[in-house]
């Protein structure tokens, strides 16, 4: 029977239950804090487009669709890429925006530009690193899409060269 100077056994029992609970809550808070810190992503900084991207011009656009024996459709955008600058282009990325009937973007993709080379009966795509475009040169190109949104209005998409590698 606890007096004024001695703690009662009931108080000791409450304190002994309280310590593990407080430690458990503190542990959970630390774990949640660590997970929150690790899962935080730094905001992506979009690099400004390479100023030389304006020197790579795309023209004579043509679209086509091919279907394989399984029924999968592949859409192609072919055209001519012209290097209007004074450096050699060894790589390019094109931002392609397909719009819907309301003029809103239904699908947007960043696609690598490939040059078309004919080495047999059919043209083949070649990376610009293997077939660079020198100053003033033009070459046929192809962009390939395995899937396009059903919301697309079937009009030509907007194309913008966003990144180039120059030599």
Secondary structure, DSSP 4 states (H G I P E B T S, - for coil): ---SSSPPHHHHHHHHHHHHHHHHHHHHHHHHHHHHHHH--PPPPPPPPPGGGGGEEEEEEEEEEEE-TTS-EEEEEEEEEEE-SSS-EEEEEEEEEEE-TTS-EEEEEEEE-EEEEESSSSEEEEETTTS-B-TT-EEEEEEEES---TT--SSPPEEEEEEEEE-
